[in-house]
């Protein structure tokens, strides 16, 4: 896994809201957030998404409350490390989701989320 220094870098999974990504990019033009499409992760199983995000040192953004926590646990149990996972409920208002991710990006370091699954809010 690449070193975890500087600002948090994000990887959105395939089900993550494109509207939130667009809002983040508009509000914070220097934020490093990669879509599942640009990373070639559409249709890829969760464990592989976690593997790819970990290899690039990216915190995964997901709305998948049902399967991602289990896959995250399996990923860690296999002895691997990950930059972290942020889960946001799909019913969270878009503006609030953008603000929460911005807060994480602005006020945190990558090391704070290593091997952590965090539900926002």
N, C-alpha and C positions, 0 to 999 in steps of 0.2 A: 504494500500500500504506500502511495506517495506520502511525504511528510505532511503533517497537519499544522501548517503555519499560515498566518495571514487571515484572510476572510473566509467564511464558510462558502463552499461551492455546493450547489444543489443539483440533484437529478430528479426530475419528475417521472413518475411511472405513467403507464399508458392511460390510466383512468383519471389522472390528475387534471383539474380544470384548466383549460387553455385561457379562459378569461382571467383567472388569477395570475397565470404566468404573464399574460399581456399587461395586466395592471402593475405587476411587480417591475417589469421592464420599463414601463412608462414612468413609474415613480422613482425607480432606482436604476438608471441606465447602465451603471457599472456592475450590477449584480450578475453573478455567474450562475445561470440556471439553464440547464440543458433539458430539452423536451425528450420524451420517449421516442418520438419520431426521428429527431435529429441524431439520437444515439443508436437508432436501429433496435429499439427495445419493444416495439409493438408486437404483441403476440408471444413474447418471451415469458417463460415461467418466472414466478416471483423469486425463486432461489437464484436464478441466473441474473435477474435484475439486481438483486442484492450483491451478487458477486461482481458484476460490472461496476456498480456504484462504489463498492469498496475498493476495487482496483484503481479507480480514479480519485479516491478520497472525497467522494461527494455524499452529502447528506441526502437521503431519499425522501421525497415528498409524495405522500399517497393519501387517498381517501379510503383505502381498503381496510376497514375495521375488522372484516371477517377473516380473511386469510393471511394478511401480512403479519400480524403479531405471531401467529404460529410459525410461519416461514422464517421470521426473524429469529425466533427462539431456536429453530432447527439449525439455522445458519451459525449462530453463536455456539450451539452445542457441538457442532462439527469442528470446533477449534479455530474458526476463522474470526476475523475482526472486521468491523464496519464503521464507517464514519458517522453512522446514526440514521434514524428514521423519524420523521415527523409525520404524525397522522392528524389530518384535519377532517372533521365530519363534513359530509357533502352539504348539509343544511346550514352550515356556518355562513353568514352573510359574506359576500365577496369582499367588501371593504374591510371587514374585520379580519378575514383570512390574510389579506394583503398586509395589513398592519402588523399582525402577529409574526408573519414571516420576516417582514422588515425589521421588527424588533430583535428577532433571533439573529438576523444577519448583522445588524448594527451594533448590538450590545454583547455579543458572544464571540468566543473563539471556537475553532473547529474541535479542539481537544475536549471541550465541554460535552460533546454529543457522542463521542466514540463509544460504540457498543451500547447505545441508549436508544430506547424507543420512547418517544414522548408524544402524548396526546395533546393537541392544541385546540381549544383552550382547555 
